[in-house]
Amino acid sequence: MTLDSSLRQALASAVDSAPTVLAASDWLSDTPSSALPEVYRTYGTQFERALAVAMSVLGPPVLLLPSDGARSPDWYPEALRLASWQRGSDTFYLALVHHDRECPVAVEAGFVSKAAIAARSQ
């Protein structure tokens, strides 16, 4: 599936459903810490490609992190990078995430409701 069609699939997904994974590394449990910067660079490039496609469809994001003021939103602290767009009362997001040391690094997209953001931010 192309990046464009994967993003369109994410845009058509239900609010608060599991995110659409656009790209992901293997599990990193056997990866030495010294190799992580290259993994982050590789998937950071994937994030940039996905961001360009998302911006061609949605326009500029209302939030793009990291920025001078913040690193990740309270509602998604695992996000290394995040872009979001308001769609009514919901938020469509694109994120570069790394949940735990052994977990894959991934680029994902999805919808999150205002209520879910409030609950995750506590």
N, C-alpha and C positions, 0 to 999 in steps of 0.2 A: 504494500500500500504506500502511496506517495505521501510526502509530508503534508501537502495541500489537502488530500482526501482525509488523512488522519486528523488534521485540525478541524475540518468540516464535520467529521464524525463527533469530535469532542464538542463542537458548538451545538450539535443536535442532541447531545446527551441530556439526561434528566438532571435537574439541580440536585446536588448532594449525592449523586451517584459516584461510583469509583472513578477516579481520573483515567483518562486515556494516556497510556504510556507511548510516547513518540519515539524514544530511544532509551536504551538502558545497557549498562555494563553487565558483565558477569558478577556473581557474588564475589566479594573482596576479602573473604576470610583468609585466603592464602596469599594475598597481595601484600608485599612489604610497604611500609609507610612511605618509603622513598619513591615508590611508583605512583602514589596518589596524585601528586601535582600533574602528571601527564594525563591521568584519567580525568581529572577536573578540566584540563585544557581541552581534551577531546570532546567531552560532553558540554563544555562551555561553548564550543564552536557549534555543536548541534543546537543548543539553546538559541544562539544568535541566528542560525538559519530559520528555526521555527519562529522566532520573533519577527524576522523580516516577512515571512509568509503571513503571520497573524496581523501584522500592521498593514499589509496590503489588502486584507479583508476588513479589518476592524478600525483602522486608523491608529493614531498614536495611543499608547496606553495611558490611563490616568495615573498609574503608579508604576515605576520602574525601579527595582532595587537590585543590588545595593545602590544607594545614593549617598550624597554627603550627609544626609540627616539620619539615615537608618540602614541597617543591614538586612533584616528580614521582618516580615509582619508578625505581630503577636499571634495571629491565628495560624501561622505556618512557620514555626521556628526552624524547621528542617530545610527550608528553602535557602539555597546558596544565592540564587538569583530568582527574581520574580517580576513578572509584568502582569498587570490586571486592567480589565475594562469593565465598566458598569453596563449591565444589560437589564434595564428596569431596576428592581430592587436587589437583583442578584449580581454576583461578580464572576466573570469569566477570567481564568488565570492561566498563565503559562509559567512553569517553574522548573528550575534545575534543583533537584533535591538529592540529599544524602541523609537518610534516616538514622542509620547507625554505622559504625566503622565497618562491619562485615557486609552490610547491605549494598546492593547495586547503587551506583550513581545513575540518576534517570532524569529525562526531560519528560514532563507530563503536562497535560492540559485538562481543565475541567471547570465545572460550574459549582459555586458554593453560595448558599443562601445567606442573607443578612443574619438570620437566627443562628446558623451554624458558625458564622464568623464570630458572633457575640459569645457563643458557648466556648469556642476554642480559645478566645482571647482572655478568658478568666484564669 
